[in-house]
Amino acid sequence: MNTTFEQIPTETEQKYKSLLAELKKYPSLAIAFSAGVDSTFLLDCARNVLGDHVTAFTARSCSFPERELLEAKKFCAEKKIRHIILDSEELNIPGFCNNPKNRCYLCKQELFQKIRAACQRLGIQTIAEGSNSDDNGDYRPGLKAIEELGILSPLRHIGLNKEEIRKLSRRQGLPTWNKQSFACLSSRFVYGEKITPERLKMVEQAEQLLLDLGFHQVRVRIHGMSARIEVNKEDVVKIFAPAIRNTVSTEFHRIGFTFVTVDIDGYKTGSMNKTLPPETA
């Protein structure tokens, strides 16, 4: 992907200018920061226009891999952004462990209430998060919680999509411009299936193994004690190379999975939403 300044479409450039103008309106701003593509771009833009008046908040929980937390810390340290890490253990939320269809709603409610309480102590009035316009087309109950709590979603409301954010991120020299998409580890479970710290750790270890083997976009969906591996469609054949297949099989069984499968349809965001009734999904 070659994304020099001249190759960024005029429409995208206008959205970018609108984003900066929007962020300038706030005397101080808190950003929910996961170290992903979207929140990193939003945080960097806010830092550029607000300077020291922006604060990043990252939630630490067993649904958030250690590698992502370390990346969040590193980015904020390099950019000299005030970074506050909150312990937000969603498994303690009543009903969350049963993985109901409104799981994301429960999680976002808990997280942003904690961020809001911290902001009140710090005198920060405005909170923003990094969902983009592509998030409008999927089942995302977390967006309902965000809207109910009055959290800003500037990227989504201005209409910036993931591809545009990647292009702009590359121009800004952000390391996340080509980072794989990520969602919390709880999204790897079939709705209604029990979420536990032990099984979350299994998923984290399994996905880290695939990343270490060179796969860029990965998901390890958990079905009972079986793993269903998703990688980019063009990488499906790679996983069946004898050396990689043997490593994956050996390590996944060591981690605790009884059966190891590969989804030949490849990676698809929100694929667990297929398990919801049609009227929900």
N, C-alpha and C positions, 0 to 999 in steps of 0.2 A: 504494500500500500504506500504510494508516494503522495504525501500530503503537504506540499510546500505551500507557502502563503498564497501564491497566485492560483493554486488549484482548489482552494476552499471556495465553494459556491457563494455567490452574493447573498442568497437567502440565508445561508448558515452564518455568514458574517454579520448580517443584520440581527439575527437572533443573539449572537454573541454580544453585540453592542447593547442590545436590549437587556441582556442579563447583567452586564456591568452597571448599566444605569439603574436597574432595579436594586442591586446590592448596595449601591451608594446611598440609597434612601435611609439606611439603618445606621444609627450611631454606634451600635454594637450588635454582634450577631454570633449565635452559637450554631455550629454545624455538627450534625450527627455524622460521624466519620468512621467508616468501616475499612478504609484503605482500598476500596474498590475503584473501578474506573470512574464512576459517576461522582461519588462523594469526594474523591481526590481532586477531580476537576473543579467541582464547586468550591471546595475549600481553598484551592489555589487562587481561583478568581476572587473570592472574598478577601483573601490575604492581600492580593494585589491592590484592591480598591479601599480596604478598611485598615490595612496595616495591623497594628497591635490590638485593634478593637474586634478581632475575630478569635473565637475560642473553639477548639475541636473537642468533641466528646465521643469517646469510644467505649462500648460496653464489653466487659470481660465476662464470658460465660463458657460453659462446656459446649455450646452450639457454635462458638466462634473459634476457629483453629488458631493455635499459637502462632503460626507463621504470619497470619493476618494481623494479629496484635503487634508482633514485632515490626512489621512493615509500617503500621500506623505510627508507632513510636519513632521509627527512623525518619519518616517523612516529616513529622512535626518538628523533630529535633533539627533537621537540616534546614527547614524553612523558618525556624525560630517562631513557631506557633504555639501558643499556650495550649497544652493538651491535658485533658482531664479524663481519667479512666474510671468508669463506674462499674461496680460489681452488680450485674443485672442477671440473676439466675432465674431464667424463665421456667425451669423445671419446678420451681417452688410456687408458681402461679396455680391456683386451684383449677384442675381440669386440664391443664396444658399437657401433662404427660400422656393423657389418653389420645392426644393428637386429633382433636376435633377439627372440623372443616374451617373453623374461625381461629385456628391456632395463631396465625400471623396477627390477627386483630388483638388477641390477648397479649402477645409479646410486645407489639408496638405501644399499646396502652401503658404497659408497665414501664417500658424503656423511656418513653417520652415524658411520663410523669416524673421519673427520676431526674431526667435532664432539666425539666422545668423547675423542679425544686432546687437544683443546684444553681440554675440561672437566677432564681429569685434571690438567693444568698449573695450572688456576685453582681447583681444589678443589671443583668442582661435581659432585655425584654423580648427579643425576637429569636426564634429557633427555626432552622431550615434543615431539610434533608434532601437526598440526592436522587430521588426517582426521576426517570425521564419519560418522554412521551410514548416510548414503546411499552411502558408499563400499563398504559391504558387499555391494552388489548387482551389482557389475561385476567384470570381470577386472582385478585390480590386484595384480600380483606384487610390487610395492613393499611392500605390507602384510606380506608374508611376511618380507622382510628386516627390517622394523621390529620385528616380533615376535621374530625370532631374536636381534636385538641388544638386546632388553629395553627398547626405546624406548616411553614411555607414549603412549597415544592417548586422552586423557581425554574429548574431545568424543564420540568414537565409542563408547567404552565406557559412557559415561553415557547415550548414546542420543540426543544432540542431532543433528537433521538440518539441512540447509542452510537451509530456510525458517525454522526456529526461530532459527538463528544470525543470520540477517539481521534478524529482528524484535528480538532482544536487542541486536544491534549498533546498530540505529537508536536504541533507548532509551539506549544508552551514548554516543550522539553520535559514533559512529565513521564516518569518511567512506567506509568500504568496505561499508556495509550494503546498498547496491544496486550494488556493483561487479560487473562481468561475471566469470563463472567463468573460471579460467585453468588451463592445464596446460603443462608445459615444451614448448618448441618441437619437441623430438624426437618428441613424440606426433603430429605432423602427417604423419609418414612411414609408408608402407605397411610392415608387418613384412617384413624381408628386403631392403628397399631401402636403399642406402648413404646414411648420414648424413654430411654434410661441413659444415665451418664456412661455406662459401660458400652452400650451399643453406639452412642455418639463417638466415643473414642475409637471404636472399631472402624467406623466410617472415615474418621479423620486420618487414621493410620493408612487405610487402604487407598484413599485419594492421594495422600502424600507420596505413597509408593509409585503410583501412576505418574504423578508429576515428576518424580525423580527419574523415572524411566524415559522421560522426554515427551510425554503426552501433554498437549497444551490445554485443551478443554476437557475436563473429566467430571463425571458424577459416579458415585457408587450408591445406587439405590438399594435399600435394604428391605427384603421381603422375608419376614420371619428371621431365620438364620442364614438365608441365602443372599448373595450379592449379585446385583445386575449392573454390570459395568456399562457406562455410556462414555464414548469418546467421539470426537469429530468423525463424521462418516468416512472421510478419506483415510482415517487412521485405524478403522476397524480391522483391516487386513493385517496391519502392523502388529496388532496384539496377538495374532495367531502365529507369528514367527516363533519357532521352537524355543529359543532361549528366553524370549519375553514371556511366552505362554507358561513355561515351566516356572519362571520366577514369580509371576502373578499367582499361579495356582499354589505354589509352596507357601508364599507369604500370606495370601488371603486365608488359607487354612490355618496357618500359625496364628493369625490375628483372631480367628474364631469362627469364620464362616464355614458352614457345612457344605454348601454348594456354591460354585463360582460360575456365573454366566456372563455372556456378552450380548448386549442389545445390538442386533445387526442393523437396526434403523439409525443408529448413531445418536449423538447428543441432541437433546431437545429441551429447551428451557421449560420448566413447569410440567414435565411429563407426568408427574404424579397426579396432576389435575385430571388425568384420564380416569382415575379411580373414583372421581366424584360423580354423583348423579347428573344427567345432562342439564337439568334445570339450574344446577349450581355452577358447573364449569362453563 
